[in-house]
Amino acid sequence: INAEYGVLGDIPSERQALTDLFESTNGISWEHYCSNNWLINNTDACSWFGVSCSGENVVGLNLQSCLLEGTLPASLNSLSKLQVLMLRRNNLYGTIPDLTNLTSLSEINVGFNMFNGSLPRLSRLCPLTKYIVENNTFIGNVNFLASLPNITEFKANNNFLQGPIGIHRSAPLQILQLRNNQIN
């Protein structure tokens, strides 16, 4: 154990965020292959299923279709080097916690869950290119898209979004899906 970096090189705050995710989403009931190696003593968190790292930092979290059930912990915001957050097709609910510290995030996909409340504001995240939140029950407007200059894909079908669409004039937007909302 390295006192500065935790077990075998990972960063303690990032390991704690992943542990919090496991515990808040009923990790013991995840699909067997998804929970492989999670929380085993003396294993590097970077070896856990769905976790990708660069050096000691978590840069990817892909737990798509893993039967996660519950809410996302606020500590996810401590994964400051996270680039891809893929939690599609699970049983996640509640609101998405503050993610403004994830300044390297380029892709977020939380589609086909049961999230509600406002869409998480990610406007500080200049590298964000894919923002997929379809088939949840999010409310609010989508005019914040104007603050995402690199957005190429925004899918938000089947929510309760409303209002005008604001898109950054230099955004390379290729896919915009807003069916079954109240968009003018």
C-alpha positions as CSV (number, residue, x, y, z in Angstrom):
1,I,0.0,0.0,0.0
2,N,1.3,3.4,-1.0
3,A,0.3,6.1,1.5
4,E,0.2,8.8,-1.1
5,Y,-1.7,6.9,-3.9
6,G,-3.6,4.2,-2.0
7,V,-3.6,0.6,-3.2
8,L,-1.2,-0.2,-6.0
9,G,-1.1,3.3,-7.4
10,D,-4.7,4.5,-7.5
11,I,-5.6,7.8,-5.9
12,P,-7.6,7.4,-2.6
13,S,-10.3,10.0,-3.5
14,E,-10.9,8.4,-6.8
15,R,-11.0,4.9,-5.3
16,Q,-13.5,6.3,-2.7
17,A,-15.7,7.7,-5.5
18,L,-15.8,4.3,-7.2
19,T,-16.5,2.6,-3.9
20,D,-19.3,5.0,-3.2
21,L,-20.7,4.3,-6.7
22,F,-20.6,0.5,-6.0
23,E,-22.3,1.0,-2.7
24,S,-25.0,3.5,-3.8
25,T,-26.0,1.4,-6.8
26,N,-26.3,-2.0,-5.1
27,G,-23.0,-3.3,-6.5
28,I,-23.5,-6.8,-5.0
29,S,-26.5,-7.2,-7.4
30,W,-24.8,-5.9,-10.6
31,E,-24.4,-8.3,-13.5
32,H,-21.7,-10.8,-12.3
33,Y,-19.2,-9.8,-15.0
34,C,-19.6,-6.1,-14.1
35,S,-18.8,-6.5,-10.4
36,N,-15.7,-8.5,-11.2
37,N,-12.8,-7.5,-9.0
38,W,-14.7,-4.5,-7.4
39,L,-13.7,-3.8,-3.8
40,I,-11.4,-6.8,-3.5
41,N,-8.6,-6.0,-1.1
42,N,-5.2,-5.0,-2.6
43,T,-6.5,-4.7,-6.1
44,D,-5.9,-1.5,-8.1
45,A,-9.2,0.2,-8.9
46,C,-7.9,0.6,-12.4
47,S,-8.3,-3.2,-12.8
48,W,-12.0,-3.1,-11.9
49,F,-14.5,-3.9,-14.7
50,G,-15.5,-0.8,-16.6
51,V,-12.8,1.4,-15.1
52,S,-10.1,2.8,-17.5
53,C,-7.1,4.7,-16.2
54,S,-4.3,6.8,-17.5
55,G,-1.5,6.6,-15.0
56,E,-3.2,6.7,-11.6
57,N,-6.3,8.7,-12.8
58,V,-9.6,7.3,-13.7
59,V,-10.4,8.5,-17.3
60,G,-13.3,6.2,-18.2
61,L,-16.2,4.6,-16.5
62,N,-18.3,2.2,-18.6
63,L,-20.9,0.3,-16.7
64,Q,-23.5,0.2,-19.5
65,S,-26.2,-2.5,-18.9
66,C,-24.7,-3.7,-15.7
67,L,-28.0,-3.6,-13.6
68,L,-26.8,-0.6,-11.4
69,E,-29.8,0.4,-9.3
70,G,-29.9,3.5,-7.1
71,T,-28.5,7.0,-7.1
72,L,-25.2,8.5,-8.2
73,P,-23.0,9.6,-5.3
74,A,-21.8,13.2,-5.1
75,S,-18.2,11.9,-4.9
76,L,-18.2,11.2,-8.7
77,N,-17.3,14.9,-9.0
78,S,-13.9,14.0,-7.6
79,L,-13.0,12.0,-10.7
80,S,-11.5,15.1,-12.1
81,K,-9.7,13.5,-15.1
82,L,-12.8,11.5,-16.2
83,Q,-13.3,11.7,-19.9
84,V,-16.1,9.2,-20.5
85,L,-19.0,8.4,-18.3
86,M,-21.1,5.6,-19.7
87,L,-24.0,4.5,-17.5
88,R,-26.6,3.7,-20.1
89,R,-29.4,1.2,-19.6
90,N,-29.4,0.7,-15.9
91,N,-31.9,1.4,-13.2
92,L,-30.5,4.6,-11.9
93,Y,-32.8,7.3,-10.6
94,G,-32.9,10.6,-8.8
95,T,-30.9,13.6,-9.9
96,I,-27.5,13.6,-11.3
97,P,-25.0,15.2,-8.8
98,D,-22.8,18.2,-9.6
99,L,-20.3,17.2,-12.2
100,T,-18.7,20.7,-12.8
101,N,-15.3,19.4,-11.5
102,L,-15.1,16.9,-14.4
103,T,-13.3,19.4,-16.7
104,S,-11.9,16.6,-19.0
105,L,-15.3,15.0,-19.7
106,S,-15.9,14.5,-23.4
107,E,-18.8,12.1,-23.3
108,I,-21.6,11.5,-20.9
109,N,-24.2,8.8,-21.6
110,V,-26.9,8.2,-19.0
111,G,-29.7,7.3,-21.4
112,F,-32.4,4.7,-20.6
113,N,-32.4,5.1,-16.8
114,M,-35.0,6.8,-14.5
115,F,-33.1,10.1,-13.8
116,N,-35.3,13.2,-13.1
117,G,-34.8,16.8,-12.2
118,S,-32.8,19.3,-14.3
119,L,-30.1,18.2,-16.8
120,P,-26.7,18.5,-15.2
121,R,-25.1,21.8,-16.3
122,L,-21.8,21.0,-18.0
123,S,-21.0,24.3,-19.7
124,R,-17.5,24.6,-18.1
125,L,-16.6,21.4,-19.9
126,C,-15.3,22.6,-23.2
127,P,-14.2,19.2,-24.5
128,L,-17.8,17.8,-24.2
129,T,-18.7,16.3,-27.5
130,K,-21.4,13.7,-26.7
131,Y,-24.2,14.4,-24.3
132,I,-26.8,11.6,-24.2
133,V,-29.7,11.6,-21.7
134,E,-32.5,10.0,-23.7
135,N,-35.4,8.1,-22.1
136,N,-35.3,9.6,-18.6
137,T,-37.6,12.1,-17.0
138,F,-35.4,15.3,-17.1
139,I,-37.1,18.7,-17.0
140,G,-35.9,22.1,-17.9
141,N,-34.7,23.8,-21.1
142,V,-31.9,23.1,-23.6
143,N,-30.7,26.6,-24.3
144,F,-27.4,25.7,-22.4
145,L,-26.3,23.9,-25.6
146,A,-25.1,27.4,-26.7
147,S,-22.3,27.1,-24.1
148,L,-20.9,23.8,-25.5
149,P,-18.8,24.8,-28.5
150,N,-17.5,21.2,-29.2
151,I,-20.9,19.4,-29.0
152,T,-21.3,16.9,-31.9
153,E,-24.2,14.8,-30.5
154,F,-27.0,15.6,-28.1
155,K,-29.7,13.0,-27.7
156,A,-32.5,13.8,-25.3
157,N,-35.6,12.0,-26.7
158,N,-38.4,11.1,-24.3
159,N,-37.9,13.5,-21.5
160,F,-39.8,16.6,-20.3
161,L,-37.6,19.3,-21.8
162,Q,-39.0,22.5,-23.1
163,G,-38.2,25.9,-24.6
164,P,-36.1,27.1,-27.5
165,I,-33.0,25.3,-28.6
166,G,-29.8,27.3,-28.2
167,I,-26.8,26.0,-30.1
168,H,-23.3,27.5,-30.1
169,R,-22.8,29.0,-33.6
170,S,-19.5,27.2,-34.2
171,A,-20.5,23.8,-32.7
172,P,-19.9,20.9,-35.1
173,L,-23.3,19.4,-34.1
174,Q,-24.1,16.4,-36.2
175,I,-26.9,14.7,-34.2
176,L,-29.7,16.5,-32.4
177,Q,-32.5,14.3,-31.1
178,L,-35.3,15.9,-29.0
179,R,-38.4,13.9,-29.9
180,N,-41.2,13.6,-27.4
181,N,-40.4,16.8,-25.4
182,Q,-42.0,20.2,-25.4
183,I,-39.5,22.0,-27.5
184,N,-40.5,25.1,-29.6
